[in-house]
Amino acid sequence: MNKFVLMAAILGILAPAGRVYAAGSAVAGQAKAAVCAACHAADGNSVNSQFPKLAGQNAGYIVQELERFKSGYRKNPIMSGMAASLSDQDIQNLAAWFSSQKVTTGEADPSLVKAGEALYRGGDQSSEIPACLACHGPDGAGNGPMKIPALAGQHAEYVVSQLQAFANGTRTSQMMNPIASRLTPAQMRAVASYVQGLHTTPIQP
């Protein structure tokens, strides 16, 4: 077993399941989220596929990423500016609001479902790519305690852009950088399309 598959397997076995909720106020977060609505929509279900859906996202992951934008660890000209003025409580409140919303799922491209499902559920041993479900879960719900993001229903276009960022190193993750760098463009498109419709695409036996 290669080291990346082993790391993913260990995370999948040891990481506690379940959702972690923010220690903030969803009511206060809803009010603060008004400024986020232009890109992410009021309930976090963005209609522009360039912007991620935040609805139903694990609260701990939202907090982590907003803190990273604020500190400059994660770079994005729009989000860095937006996060700069957020207090710690604002971040907790926004996480409480968006994590409490229900994500709306899309549809996977039928021509990509088979390849996307195979990669998500089984990985690609020949390329040292572990199964995505080892960390993100069989239903794409992620892992709250481990701050692993939910993927189910996320825009395919956004997922591809983030995989590309991990692959070229413009976004940093000890786990995702080496995995993404091994994905072909076709694999990125397939798995991204699959997670976009993860809750709506029947799993074939």
N, C-alpha and C positions, 0 to 999 in steps of 0.2 A: 504493500500500500504506500503510495507516495505521500510526502509530508503534507501536502495541501489537503488531500482527501482525509488524512489522519486528523489534521487540525479541525476540519469541519465536522468530522465524526465525533470528536471529543466535545466540541461545542454543542452538537446536537444531543449528546447523551447527558452532559453535565449541566448545561444551561437550564435554569428553572423555567418552566412554562408560565404563561399568564401575562396579563397586562399590568403595567405599573402606571398609576395615575399621578398626575402632577399635584403638588401641594398648593395649588393655586385655586382661584375662584373662576369657575366657568362663566359666571355672570359678568364678572369684571373682564374676563378674557374676551367675551363676545363684544363688549363695548370697545375694547382696545383693537379688536380685529377689524374694525371698520376701515382702518388704513391699509389692511392686508387684502381687502376684498377686490381691489382693482386687478390683482394678479391671481389670487387664490380663491376668489369668490367668498361671500359672507360665511358660508358653512364649510369652507375648505375644499369644496369640490370644483376645482378650477375648470373652466371651459376651454382655456387655451392650453394645448398639449405641451407647450414649452415650459409651463409652470407646474410644479408638482401638486398633486392633491394632498392636502393635509388632513382631511377628514378621516377620523378613525386611526390616525397614525399614533404609534406608541408615544405616550407623553414624555417619557425619559429621553427618547430619541429627539423629539422636537426641542426639548430643553438643551440637550447636548449640542445640536446643530446651531441653534440660535446663539448659544454661548461661543461657538466656534466662529460664527460670522462676526460677532461683536469683538472678539479678541484678534481677528485677522488670521486665525489659523486656517479657516476656510475662506477662500476669496471669491467674491462675487460683487461687482460694482453696485448692483441694486440692493442686495441683501446686507452687505456690509454697512451701507448707509442707513438702512432701515433698522438694523439691530443696534447700531451705535447708541441710539437714544433710549433703548429699552433698559429698564431697571431689572434687577433679579426677580422682583415680584411680577413685573410685566411679563417676563418670560414664562414664569410658572403659570400665570393666568391664561396666557395664550395657549400654552400646552394643554391646560385643563379644558379649554373651550374646544379646540380642534380635535383633541383625542376623544371627546364625548360625542362627536358627530359621526354619522354613518356615511361611509364612503360609497359612492355610486360606481359600480363596475361597468366596464365597457365590453366590447367583443374582440376576441382574438381573430386574426386573419386565418381563415380555414386552411389556407395553403401553408401556414407556418406552425399550426398547432402540433403536429406530430413531432417535428424537430424541436420545437420549444419545450414541449412536455418531456421529451426524452432527456434534454439537457437539464431542465429544472429538477426532475425527479431522479435522474440517474447519473448526471454529469457526463464527462467524456474522459475516460481513463487514459486513452492514448495521448491526450493533450494535458494531462494532469489537472483537469478541471473537476472539482467536486460538485456533487448535486447541490443545487441552490437550497433545496428543502432542508438540508442539514442544519442551516442557520435560520433561514426565513420561514421554515415550517411548511408542512404539506399543504396548508390552506393559504399560505402567503401572509399570515398574520404577524410574522416576525417574532421577536422575543423581547418583551418589555424590560425585564430585569437586566438583560445583557445589552440593552439599548440598540437592538438590531431592528431595523425598520420593517414595517409591514410593506409588502409589495402588491398585494392583491388589489386590482382595480387601478393601479397607477398608470398614467399615460405612457404608452409605449415609446413615444418620441422622447419623453423626459428620461425614461429608463436608459434608452440608448445613449443619450447625451452624457449621463452619469457614468455609464460603463466606459465610454470613450475617455472621459476625464480620469477615471481610475487607471485606464490602460496607458495614457500618456503622462500620468503623474501630476496633472494639474489639480487633482483631488487626491488626498492622502488617506490611505487605510491600510494597515498592516496586512489584513486579510484580503481585501478586495483588489489592491494593486497587482499582486502577482496573478490572481485569478483572471482579472479582466484583460491583462496583457496577453493571455493565452487564447482569448476568445477571438474568433474571426468576425468580420463585419456581419456575415450571414448568421452566425450564432447569436450575436448581440440582438439582431432584429427579431430572430425567432423567439428567444426567451423573453424579450421585452413584450412582444405581441402576446405571448402566452400569459404572462402575469397580468396584462391589461384585462384579459377576460377570464381570469382564474376562477372566479366564482360563478361564471355564467357558461363556461365551456365544459361539457360533460367529460369526465375522465374515462377514456376507453380502456377496457380490460386488455 
